[in-house]
Amino acid sequence: MRHYLHVEKYANPILHAQELQHIMNEEGLSQNKLSKKLGISRVRITQFLNLLKLSQEKQDYILAKGKAEQITERKLRKTINSE
């Protein structure tokens, strides 16, 4: 059984989203089941997974800057909606 607590330690939202996607794929979980397993809302899972739908250029920017500056979903909302 995987240890799920490490998922919350990511400072970078893209890495967090990638790990969530990996867990879903590896264990065959839906977003709803993953949210129950991790104890976070399904909407929050969706917000993170939506980051993986951004262009590679924007994902690379977040990967590069994710630890140097605090990148929040609110800051990214306009970017995500423009995709």
LOKOL-969666 format. One record per atom (N, C-alpha, C, O, CB): residue in three letters; x, y, z. Coordinates in steps of 0.2 Angstrom, whole numbers, plus 5000, padded with zeros to 4 digits. Glycine has a CB too. Example, Ala and Ser with C-alpha at 12.3 -4.5 7.8 and 13.67 -1.06 7.14 Angstrom:
ALA506649725039
ALA506249785039
ALA506649845039
ALA507149835042
ALA505749785045
SER506449895035
SER506849955036
SER506450005039
SER506750065040
SER507049975029
// end
This chain:
MET500449945000
MET500050005000
MET500450065000
MET500950075004
MET499550005006
ARG500350114996
ARG500750174995
ARG500550225001
ARG500050215004
ARG500550214989
HIS501050255003
HIS501050305008
HIS500850375005
HIS501150405001
HIS501750315012
TYR500250395007
TYR499950455003
TYR500050525006
TYR499950575003
TYR499150445004
LEU500350525012
LEU500550585016
LEU501050625012
LEU501050685012
LEU500750575023
HIS501550595008
HIS502050625005
HIS501750674999
HIS502150714997
HIS502550575002
VAL501150654997
VAL500850694991
VAL500850764993
VAL500950814989
VAL500150664989
GLU500650784999
GLU500550855002
GLU501150895002
GLU501150955003
GLU500150855008
LYS501750855002
LYS502350895003
LYS502650934997
LYS503150964998
LYS502950845005
TYR502350924991
TYR502550954985
TYR502451034986
TYR501951054987
TYR502250924979
ALA502951074985
ALA502951144984
ALA502751164977
ALA502451214976
ALA503551174986
ASN502851124972
ASN502651134966
ASN502051104963
ASN501951044964
ASN503251114961
PRO501551144961
PRO500851114960
PRO500851064954
PRO500451024953
PRO500351164958
ILE501351074949
ILE501351024943
ILE501650954946
ILE501350904944
ILE501851054938
LEU502150954950
LEU502350894953
LEU501750864957
LEU501750794957
LEU502950904957
HIS501450904961
HIS500850874965
HIS500350844960
HIS500150784961
HIS500550934969
ALA500150874955
ALA499650854950
ALA499950784947
ALA499550744946
ALA499550904945
GLN500550784945
GLN500850724942
GLN500850664947
GLN500650604945
GLN501550734940
GLU500950674953
GLU500850624958
GLU500150594959
GLU500050534959
GLU501150644965
LEU499750644959
LEU499050624960
LEU498750584954
LEU498450534954
LEU498550694960
GLN498950604948
GLN498850564942
GLN499150494942
GLN498850444940
GLN499050604935
HIS499750494944
HIS500150434945
HIS499750384950
HIS499650324948
HIS500850444947
ILE499550404955
ILE499150364960
ILE498550344957
ILE498350284958
ILE499050404967
MET498150384954
MET497550364950
MET497650314945
MET497250264945
MET497150434947
ASN498150324941
ASN498250274936
ASN498550204939
ASN498250154937
ASN498850294931
GLU498950204944
GLU499250144947
GLU498750104951
GLU498750044950
GLU499750164952
GLU498250144954
GLU497750104958
GLU497050104955
GLU496650074958
GLU497750134965
GLY496950134949
GLY496350124945
GLY495850164949
GLY495250144949
GLY496150054944
LEU495950224952
LEU495550264956
LEU495250314952
LEU495550344947
LEU495850294962
SER494550334953
SER494250394951
SER494450454955
SER494750444960
SER493450384950
GLN494350514952
GLN494450574956
GLN494150574963
GLN494450594968
GLN494350634953
ASN493550544963
ASN493150544969
ASN493450494974
ASN493450514980
ASN492450524967
LYS493650434972
LYS493950384976
LYS494650414979
LYS494750404985
LYS494050324973
LEU494950444975
LEU495650474977
LEU495550524982
LEU495950534987
LEU496050504971
SER495050564981
SER494950624986
SER494750594993
SER494950624998
SER494350664983
LYS494350544993
LYS494150514999
LYS494750475002
LYS494850485009
LYS493650454998
LYS495150444998
LYS495750415001
LYS496250465004
LYS496550455009
LYS496150374995
LEU496350525001
LEU496850575003
LEU496450625008
LEU496850655012
LEU497050614997
GLY495850625009
GLY495450665013
GLY495450735011
GLY495450785015
GLY495850665020
ILE495450745004
ILE495350815002
ILE494850814997
ILE494550764995
ILE496050834998
SER494550874995
SER493950874991
SER494150854984
SER494650854981
SER493650944991
ARG493650824980
ARG493650804973
ARG493850864969
ARG494150864964
ARG493050774971
VAL493550924971
VAL493650984967
VAL494351004967
VAL494651024962
VAL493251044970
ARG494650994973
ARG495451014974
ARG495850964969
ARG496350984966
ARG495651004981
ILE495650904969
ILE495950854965
ILE495850874957
ILE496350874954
ILE495650784965
THR495250894955
THR495150924949
THR495550984947
THR495850984942
THR494450934948
GLN495651024952
GLN496051084951
GLN496751074949
GLN497051104945
GLN496051134957
PHE497051024953
PHE497751004952
PHE497750974945
PHE498250984941
PHE497950964957
LEU497350924944
LEU497350884937
LEU497350934931
LEU497550914926
LEU496850834937
ASN496950984932
ASN496851034926
ASN497451064924
ASN497551084919
ASN496351084928
LEU497951074929
LEU498651104928
LEU498951064922
LEU499351084918
LEU499051104934
LEU498850994922
LEU499150954917
LEU498850964910
LEU499150934905
LEU499050874919
LYS498350994910
LYS498051014903
LYS498351074900
LYS498251094894
LYS497251024904
LEU498751114904
LEU499051174901
LEU499551154896
LEU499851104896
LEU499451214907
SER499751204892
SER500251194887
SER500951174890
SER501051194896
SER500351254882
GLN501351144887
GLN501951124890
GLN502451184892
GLN502751174897
GLN502351074885
GLU502351234888
GLU502751294890
GLU502551324897
GLU502951344901
GLU502651344884
LYS501851324898
LYS501651344904
LYS501751304910
LYS501951324916
LYS500851364904
GLN501751234909
GLN501951184914
GLN502651194915
GLN502851184921
GLN501751114911
ASP503151204910
ASP503851214911
ASP503951274916
ASP504351274920
ASP504151214905
TYR503551324914
TYR503651384918
TYR503451374926
TYR503851394930
TYR503151444916
ILE502951344927
ILE502751324934
ILE503251274937
ILE503451284943
ILE502051294934
LEU503551234933
LEU504051184936
LEU504651224938
LEU504951214943
LEU504251134931
ALA504851274934
ALA505451314935
ALA505351364941
ALA505851374945
ALA505651354929
LYS504751394941
LYS504651444946
LYS504251424952
LYS504151464957
LYS504251504943
GLY504051364953
GLY503551334958
GLY503851344965
GLY503451344970
GLY503351274956
LYS504451334966
LYS504751344972
LYS505051414974
LYS505051424980
LYS505351284973
ALA505251444969
ALA505451514970
ALA504951564972
ALA505051614976
ALA505851534964
GLU504351554969
GLU503751604971
GLU503151554972
GLU503151504970
GLU503651654965
GLN502751584976
GLN502151544978
GLN501651544972
GLN501351604971
GLN501851564985
ILE501551494969
ILE501051494964
ILE500451454966
ILE500451394968
ILE501351454957
THR499951494966
THR499251464969
THR498751454963
THR498851484958
THR498951514974
GLU498251414965
GLU497751404960
GLU497451474958
GLU497251484952
GLU497251354962
ARG497351514962
ARG497051584961
ARG497451624956
ARG497251654951
ARG496951624967
LYS498151614957
LYS498551654952
LYS498551624945
LYS498651654940
LYS499351654954
LEU498451554945
LEU498451514939
LEU497751514935
LEU497651494929
LEU498651444940
ARG497251544939
ARG496551534936
ARG496451564929
ARG496151534925
ARG496051564941
LYS496751624928
LYS496651654922
LYS497051614916
LYS496751614911
LYS496951734922
THR497651594918
THR497951554913
THR497651494911
THR497551474905
THR498651534916
ILE497351454916
ILE496951394915
ILE496351404911
ILE496251374906
ILE496751364921
ASN495951464912
ASN495351474908
ASN495551504901
ASN495151494897
ASN495051534912
SER496151524900
SER496351544893
SER496551494889
SER496551504883
SER496851594894
GLU496651434892
GLU496851374888
GLU496251344884
GLU496351294880
GLU497151324892
// end
